[in-house]
Amino acid sequence: MKAHDGMYIDGAWRPAAGPDVIEVVNPVDEQVIGRVPAGTALDVDTAVRAARAALPAWAATPPAERAARLTALRDVLVVRKDEIAETVAAELGSPLPFAQAVHAAVPIAVAGSYAELAATYEFEEKVGNSTVLHEPIGVVGAITPWNYPLHQIVAKVAPALAAGCTIVVKPAEDTPLVAQLFAEAVHEAGLPAGVFNLVTGLGPIAGQALAEHPDVDLVSFTGSTAVGRQIGATAGAAVKKVALELGGKSANVILPGADLAKAVNVGVANVMSNSGQTCSAWTRMLVHTSQYEEAVGIAAAAAAKYGERIGPVVNAKQRARVLSYIDKGLAEGARLVAGGTESPRERGYFVSPTVFADVTPDMTIAQEEIFGPVLSILRYEDEEDALRIANGTLYGLAGAVWAGEEAEAVAFARRMDTGQVDINGGRFNPLAPFGGYKQSGVGRELGAHGLAEYLQTKSLQF
């Protein structure tokens, strides 16, 4: 795979401040496929200074012109979509069809949505005798994860640029190659120097330096709740805004009267998607006791079909983490009906698609985010019991409700403490706000709500 040995700062690839590198490993065969520089605090400082210098001109650029630049960027991504998919398939281990359909196509759609939004958003409004201005918040420090590496970059960069902000991105160390490809696309699209900057590196070094930098006005982070707490504390000490998209333990509630087979099969597919490495995955399936064993049988059969269809998890550490949760499920009395700790392949970081039955709400696998292809099926007695279980975790990122009547599902969804709920298999909407309640985060991404995160408000009285 192509890898740059420098950082993309101020419109050019520049040598890293230090000699250290990060090896990029293909999770399928455990082979090194590239090396990128391990950035230091000095690299971060150089990038932030470039972003700060570029801010006045970019913030003053008319929204229509910013929209045109984003359109140009989207068009470059379209031309390079196959290369994007192949890169993500190599560094994340994603099966190529999924990489094409999701890892390449979704970021393109999101970039296009912000190109359109930048041209139509009301950056000024009249409120009584005041004119209210929505202005760019300033320099953004974006720290992105490895599970949807390009989507998470675009979901931060596109609204930031649409708002008139400049940005420094620190991508996940496991998937930096598609981030470098994105920097190439930015350059090819002709964005002004310093508006977008990329520093590869480790989270505790480069990521921490970016979060702490005094010239960063907003830190946008997607990742674990534990790291999100640290970033929130660091930003809070500097009275700096944060946008945090963190963990999840989403409930898939199947009410009596729903199409049970469809709800269970779609639920299993949701959990196995991206090898279970999705923060919004419906990892808890809640089924009425009268249909419980039937649902378990359907889920076990569905999971068995995914054995050769899903890719590995991202690295050896993540595989060990997922397997440790499977062991905890067994130790705490859950019934294994599919998968387990035995590896489906001799090489690579693969985990068997796993389904647990007889899971109770207090079990570790029903409370903690596993981030692997592991589904827990819980039983409930009535709707109030289902609601108690669904809301009974520290998280509130996503979820699903299935019912015979849409109104019944909507009524239940309104009482769920979560940021997004799919009704009877509702489709992904790139314009809908995405983000969490409780410890799943602060703020929203995507659409107009995502753009608003990068704006601050000024009022002029007349």
Buried (B, 14 or more C-beta within 10 A) or exposed (E): BEBBEBBBBBBEBBEBBBEEBBEBBBBBBEEEBBBBBBBBBEBBBBBBBBBBBBBEEBBEBEBEEBBBBBBBBBBBBBEBBEBBBBBBBBBBBBBBEBBBEBBBBBBBBBBBBBBBBBBEBEBEEEEEEEBBBBBBBBBBBBBBBBBBBBBBBBBBBBBBBBBBBBBBBBBBBBBBBBBBBBBBBBBBBEBBBBBBBBBBBBBEBBBBBBBBBEBBBBBBBBBBBEBBEBBBEBBEEBEBBBBBBBBBBBBBBBBBEBBBEBBBBBBBBBBBBBBBBBBBBBBBBBBBEEBBEEBBEBBBBBBBBBBEEBBBBBBBEBBEBBBEBBEBBBEBEBEBBBBBBEBBEEEBBBBBBBBBBBBBBEBBBBBBBBBBBBBBBBBBEEBEBBBEBBBBBBBBBBBBBBBEEEEBBBEBBEEBBBBBBBBBEBEEEBBBBBBBBBBBBBBBBBBBBBBBBBBBEEEEEE
